[in-house]
Amino acid sequence: MSEFTEILQAIEGGDPLAADRLLPLVYDELRRLAAVHLANEQPGQTLQPTALVHEAYLRLVGGTNPDQWNSRGHFFGAAAIAIRRILVDNARRKQSLKRGGGMTRQQMDEEVGLALTEPREDLLALNEALDKLALSHSQAAELVQLHYFAGLTLDEAADYLGIGSRTGRRLWSYARAWLRREMQDSSGEIF
């Protein structure tokens, strides 16, 4: 039995110190995922990868009744959902009127004096489209969450979902096409 599995069982058994032993095992991987997701955010992002990891971890193991996971894939699936929710909450907060509404910060090129814009994903549009996809094809939506938000490879995500690698790749292609079509009105390119 792996150390990860032992710690998960200890958490399930109510060991209050087990959650403290879990963070060092998953921290580097969660921080890498957070950095990748934040790199895809709009310019002017103030949320740092470390803060995102800590917030996600607190949502996963904090509180009076932490979730129970039966495998590493299950844990990272839950982490993907937590990261997605934090990023969506942050995007909603930034779009509120109190914080400037629909205005976006743009970097200025000092020599030319023109605003430089990079196509970035629209996280709120992705979240909305992913919710719609979950209504019609929940397995495809879960695969996107595991691959895109949790950073699992397609093979790992397919294994977690109990489907074959080829089926996972076909499902990924379907989900990407579906999300692109759904988000066509959005300004950012997702995949």
Secondary structure as a PSIPRED ss2 file (coil, helix, strand):
# PSIPRED VFORMAT (PSIPRED V4.0)

   1 M C   1.000  0.000  0.000
   2 S C   1.000  0.000  0.000
   3 E H   0.000  1.000  0.000
   4 F H   0.000  1.000  0.000
   5 T H   0.000  1.000  0.000
   6 E H   0.000  1.000  0.000
   7 I H   0.000  1.000  0.000
   8 L H   0.000  1.000  0.000
   9 Q H   0.000  1.000  0.000
  10 A H   0.000  1.000  0.000
  11 I H   0.000  1.000  0.000
  12 E H   0.000  1.000  0.000
  13 G C   1.000  0.000  0.000
  14 G C   1.000  0.000  0.000
  15 D C   1.000  0.000  0.000
  16 P C   1.000  0.000  0.000
  17 L C   1.000  0.000  0.000
  18 A H   0.000  1.000  0.000
  19 A H   0.000  1.000  0.000
  20 D H   0.000  1.000  0.000
  21 R H   0.000  1.000  0.000
  22 L H   0.000  1.000  0.000
  23 L H   0.000  1.000  0.000
  24 P H   0.000  1.000  0.000
  25 L H   0.000  1.000  0.000
  26 V H   0.000  1.000  0.000
  27 Y H   0.000  1.000  0.000
  28 D H   0.000  1.000  0.000
  29 E H   0.000  1.000  0.000
  30 L H   0.000  1.000  0.000
  31 R H   0.000  1.000  0.000
  32 R H   0.000  1.000  0.000
  33 L H   0.000  1.000  0.000
  34 A H   0.000  1.000  0.000
  35 A H   0.000  1.000  0.000
  36 V H   0.000  1.000  0.000
  37 H H   0.000  1.000  0.000
  38 L H   0.000  1.000  0.000
  39 A H   0.000  1.000  0.000
  40 N C   1.000  0.000  0.000
  41 E C   1.000  0.000  0.000
  42 Q C   1.000  0.000  0.000
  43 P C   1.000  0.000  0.000
  44 G C   1.000  0.000  0.000
  45 Q C   1.000  0.000  0.000
  46 T C   1.000  0.000  0.000
  47 L C   1.000  0.000  0.000
  48 Q C   1.000  0.000  0.000
  49 P H   0.000  1.000  0.000
  50 T H   0.000  1.000  0.000
  51 A H   0.000  1.000  0.000
  52 L H   0.000  1.000  0.000
  53 V H   0.000  1.000  0.000
  54 H H   0.000  1.000  0.000
  55 E H   0.000  1.000  0.000
  56 A H   0.000  1.000  0.000
  57 Y H   0.000  1.000  0.000
  58 L H   0.000  1.000  0.000
  59 R H   0.000  1.000  0.000
  60 L H   0.000  1.000  0.000
  61 V H   0.000  1.000  0.000
  62 G C   1.000  0.000  0.000
  63 G C   1.000  0.000  0.000
  64 T C   1.000  0.000  0.000
  65 N C   1.000  0.000  0.000
  66 P C   1.000  0.000  0.000
  67 D C   1.000  0.000  0.000
  68 Q C   1.000  0.000  0.000
  69 W C   1.000  0.000  0.000
  70 N C   1.000  0.000  0.000
  71 S C   1.000  0.000  0.000
  72 R H   0.000  1.000  0.000
  73 G H   0.000  1.000  0.000
  74 H H   0.000  1.000  0.000
  75 F H   0.000  1.000  0.000
  76 F H   0.000  1.000  0.000
  77 G H   0.000  1.000  0.000
  78 A H   0.000  1.000  0.000
  79 A H   0.000  1.000  0.000
  80 A H   0.000  1.000  0.000
  81 I H   0.000  1.000  0.000
  82 A H   0.000  1.000  0.000
  83 I H   0.000  1.000  0.000
  84 R H   0.000  1.000  0.000
  85 R H   0.000  1.000  0.000
  86 I H   0.000  1.000  0.000
  87 L H   0.000  1.000  0.000
  88 V H   0.000  1.000  0.000
  89 D H   0.000  1.000  0.000
  90 N H   0.000  1.000  0.000
  91 A H   0.000  1.000  0.000
  92 R H   0.000  1.000  0.000
  93 R H   0.000  1.000  0.000
  94 K H   0.000  1.000  0.000
  95 Q H   0.000  1.000  0.000
  96 S C   1.000  0.000  0.000
  97 L H   0.000  1.000  0.000
  98 K H   0.000  1.000  0.000
  99 R H   0.000  1.000  0.000
 100 G C   1.000  0.000  0.000
 101 G C   1.000  0.000  0.000
 102 G C   1.000  0.000  0.000
 103 M C   1.000  0.000  0.000
 104 T C   1.000  0.000  0.000
 105 R C   1.000  0.000  0.000
 106 Q C   1.000  0.000  0.000
 107 Q E   0.000  0.000  1.000
 108 M E   0.000  0.000  1.000
 109 D C   1.000  0.000  0.000
 110 E C   1.000  0.000  0.000
 111 E C   1.000  0.000  0.000
 112 V C   1.000  0.000  0.000
 113 G C   1.000  0.000  0.000
 114 L C   1.000  0.000  0.000
 115 A E   0.000  0.000  1.000
 116 L E   0.000  0.000  1.000
 117 T C   1.000  0.000  0.000
 118 E C   1.000  0.000  0.000
 119 P C   1.000  0.000  0.000
 120 R C   1.000  0.000  0.000
 121 E C   1.000  0.000  0.000
 122 D C   1.000  0.000  0.000
 123 L H   0.000  1.000  0.000
 124 L H   0.000  1.000  0.000
 125 A H   0.000  1.000  0.000
 126 L H   0.000  1.000  0.000
 127 N H   0.000  1.000  0.000
 128 E H   0.000  1.000  0.000
 129 A H   0.000  1.000  0.000
 130 L H   0.000  1.000  0.000
 131 D H   0.000  1.000  0.000
 132 K H   0.000  1.000  0.000
 133 L H   0.000  1.000  0.000
 134 A H   0.000  1.000  0.000
 135 L H   0.000  1.000  0.000
 136 S H   0.000  1.000  0.000
 137 H C   1.000  0.000  0.000
 138 S H   0.000  1.000  0.000
 139 Q H   0.000  1.000  0.000
 140 A H   0.000  1.000  0.000
 141 A H   0.000  1.000  0.000
 142 E H   0.000  1.000  0.000
 143 L H   0.000  1.000  0.000
 144 V H   0.000  1.000  0.000
 145 Q H   0.000  1.000  0.000
 146 L H   0.000  1.000  0.000
 147 H H   0.000  1.000  0.000
 148 Y H   0.000  1.000  0.000
 149 F H   0.000  1.000  0.000
 150 A C   1.000  0.000  0.000
 151 G C   1.000  0.000  0.000
 152 L C   1.000  0.000  0.000
 153 T C   1.000  0.000  0.000
 154 L H   0.000  1.000  0.000
 155 D H   0.000  1.000  0.000
 156 E H   0.000  1.000  0.000
 157 A H   0.000  1.000  0.000
 158 A H   0.000  1.000  0.000
 159 D H   0.000  1.000  0.000
 160 Y H   0.000  1.000  0.000
 161 L H   0.000  1.000  0.000
 162 G C   1.000  0.000  0.000
 163 I C   1.000  0.000  0.000
 164 G C   1.000  0.000  0.000
 165 S H   0.000  1.000  0.000
 166 R H   0.000  1.000  0.000
 167 T H   0.000  1.000  0.000
 168 G H   0.000  1.000  0.000
 169 R H   0.000  1.000  0.000
 170 R H   0.000  1.000  0.000
 171 L H   0.000  1.000  0.000
 172 W H   0.000  1.000  0.000
 173 S H   0.000  1.000  0.000
 174 Y H   0.000  1.000  0.000
 175 A H   0.000  1.000  0.000
 176 R H   0.000  1.000  0.000
 177 A H   0.000  1.000  0.000
 178 W H   0.000  1.000  0.000
 179 L H   0.000  1.000  0.000
 180 R H   0.000  1.000  0.000
 181 R H   0.000  1.000  0.000
 182 E H   0.000  1.000  0.000
 183 M C   1.000  0.000  0.000
 184 Q C   1.000  0.000  0.000
 185 D C   1.000  0.000  0.000
 186 S C   1.000  0.000  0.000
 187 S C   1.000  0.000  0.000
 188 G C   1.000  0.000  0.000
 189 E C   1.000  0.000  0.000
 190 I C   1.000  0.000  0.000
 191 F C   1.000  0.000  0.000
